[in-house]
Amino acid sequence: MNETIRVSVRPLVEYAYRSGSIDTRFRTTTSMTEGTRLHQMIQKTYGEEDQKEIPFEIDFTYEHLTFHIEGRCDGLLMREDKLVIDEIKSTSLPLTEINENSYPVYWAQAMCYAYMATKVYKRDEIIVQLTYIQSNSKEIVRYEKEFTSNQLTEFMNEMISHYAPFAKWKQKHVEQRTETAKALQFPFDSYRDGQRKLAGAVYKTVQDGATLFATAPTGIGKTISTLFPVVKAMGEGFGQKIFYLTAKTITRETAQEAFRLMETGGLQASSVTITAKDKICFKEKTICQKDYCEYADGYYDRVNDGMLDVLTNETRMTREVIERYAHKHRLCPFELSLDLSYTADAVICDYNYLFDPRVSLKRLIEEQKKRTTVLVDEAHNLVDRARGMYSAELFKSPFLELKRSYKGKNAEIVNAAAAINQFMIELRKSCENGKLVIQEVDEELLVKLDTFIQVSEQELLQQGNDEELLDVYFAAQNFIRIAKFYDERFITYVESGKSEVKLKLFCFDPSYLLQTMRKGFMATVFFSATFSPLSYYQEMLGWNEENYAIQIPSPFPRENAKVYIAPLSTKYRDREQTLQPLVEVLGKVVNEKPGNYLFFFPSYGYMEQVYDAFTSKCDGLETILQKSGMTEQEREEFLNMFTSNRPSSLIGFAVVGGIFSEGIDLKGDRLTGVVVVGVGLPNFDTERHLMKKYFDQQGRNGFEYTYVYPGMNRVQQAGGRLIRTETDTGQLVLIDSRFLEPRYQQLLPFEWQHFTVLSDITLLN
């Protein structure tokens, strides 16, 4: 049987002809928009008979396979009686650094189009032309080669021979994935209450190519309830790829476990987990250069064999699996995980790989996006994360340092840095009480930054990496990138001190940009246990009228959790006064019902203050304290302390909104109770003050949008650690008088609204 494999020209030639080493020494890149503009500049010089953006597609038979190859060439030119294929490449490198044979992959791409053209236009000979245009100077250089149709046929045979092993694997894999996904059964004996409803809603969302906002309670099994229906939909021809986005490592592990369960049930699908570069790097420093790292040296010469080895023998490509094969084939584990992500059926990674304009998976071509479903886990976290992604800041001091350090070495950098430093000084003069708020981006600054970027590029290209200059270069570049997004949803503010000035473009409302970034994907599912109020999160994440929404009630009996409110003030101004009463309440909670507890606090400072007072008064109890910046091993050690059947009580002190308030499962009697101290309000800082003012001006309730909703979300997440299964029981104590105020009380989950107000701690019995 002659099987057909569809492939585009670019991925085909890149797979077959990539070679060399990873080298992250400074290289500038031309943006897609700028690249298009430069292409069009060349194409405008074409003659009347010349054509541009010519689509080609042909069938090429190799062994028992037929490859349907398609692509679009930049130019098809007529030169007397000969055809010329023109392949245009823009570059920021000086053209003196590029010769005819610098980039074999570019020749391969042009020759592929040339082969197609000889078949379509029935030519025995054709000219291939590589046109390079320098992005700054607009200088142009061209290289030409002439080929016969026989030579191009030989070239195609050789190229396809390199690609065929991967193509054979992929075709067989897709068939097996489709068959096993179609036959896959839910990996548990039965659905929990609400699981089937959630799974059905996700399936319909994928089927309709829509967006879903799903609120589903903690412990219901949201991960399997979203992944399973998407996999089933793939089996029915709805989509070919999944991105599972998370904010925390521990929720990535839950997704990995879901794939293990489905694999046990017969599914044959590949998933890859992307681990941050600084965590997975084998070297002491993350310097991706061949003269420092043996895993970067010759990476592209070995990566195809390494990938085929992994894909042939593994399905769940976790960090441990990737590290093993990276060692085996001497490959950079981070780059290997990225390369695998373009082939794998499912990619488990952080939000930023799809939403952050600085680090997104840019090679995910539009055609692939159209067949991709995006699942956003714990999506309430994406609101603040997106604000960070779409904001940018500059500091005065790095430009002053560059002005000094490059004196006598590079006058252009000195002048460019000095101009920005002076701009910052003028801003400081405009500040009242060290602060200034502006409703726009200063075009003068953008011009100065653009000049700085250009002169820095030349220095970095000629002299190599200067870490000091490189850091400031990227900060300036990001500032300009974010400035292009700037609209009424942003504010510009300045904070100044004696020797420092900070200028920030701050995105209040990321909804439009999140909506823009997810365009092109087949379907998107935002899900969380704490979309409360749902309307707020829909608005902040980019709700459209045609989007779907579903709310699943908790399947667990309300009586499994005894909920208490202790009306004690934890406001900052009252904390000294209420410290001892708070310690007494905490001590009595544990004494009345010994066991394992998590005590959550709104800040590290307050937590440590209460911890010191608690341990000095209750020195017979075993305690453990969350520390800032804990390693993964330290986190595991913290959680492993919570064992069943301990001989004495254990109290873990932690912060709301931190690593232990989301995504952890302490099932059964590993956790007896949870105490949440305070209503979780974010810090009252400059950014939050401006945000409140912005939402007030937009006609919303600024205090609720800025403080109450995010704060109560943290409270719900922390309290959600208590009941994780149908058999879990325990007690939840909320300590703050504000929990009795309507604005906070209405945000409590239904299953917490049968609370008892503690006037006397003995009511806990």
ABEGO torsion letter per residue (X at the ends): XBBBBBBBAAAAAAAAABBEBBBABBBBBBBAAAAAAAAAAAAAABBAABBBGBBBBBBBBBEABBBBBBBBBABBBBBEABBBBBBBBBBABBAAABBAAABAAAAAAAAAAAAAAAAAAGBABBBBBBBBBBAAAGBBBBBBBBBBAAAAAAAAAAAAAAAAAAAAAAAAAAAAAAAAAAABBBABABBBBGAAAAAAAAAAAAAAGBBBBBBBBBGAGAAAAAAAAAAAAAAAGBEABBBBBBABAAAAAAAAAAAAAAAAAGBBBBBBBBBBAAAABABABBBBBAAABAAABGAAAAAAAAAAAAAAABABBBAAAAAAAAAAAGBBAAAAAAAAAAABABBBBBAAAAABAAABBAABBAAAAAABBBBBBGAAAAAAAAAAAABBBBBAAAAAAAAAAABGABAAAAAAAAAAAAAAAAAAAABBGGBBBBABBBAAAAAAAAAAAAAAAAAAAAAEBBAAAAAAAAAAAAAAAAAAABBAABBBBBBBBAABBBBBBBBABAAAAAAAAABGBABBBBBBAABOBAAAAAAAAGBBAABBBBBBBBABBAAABBBBBBBBBABAAAAAAAAAAAAAAAAAAAAABBEBBBBBBABAAAAAAAAAAAAAABAABBBBBBBBGBBAAAAAAAAAABBBGBABBBBBBBBBGBAAABGBBBBEAABABBBBBEAGBBBBBAAAAAAAAAAAAAGBBAAAAAAAAAAAAAAAAAAAAABABAABBEBBBBBEAAAABAAAAAABBAAAAABBBBABAAAAX
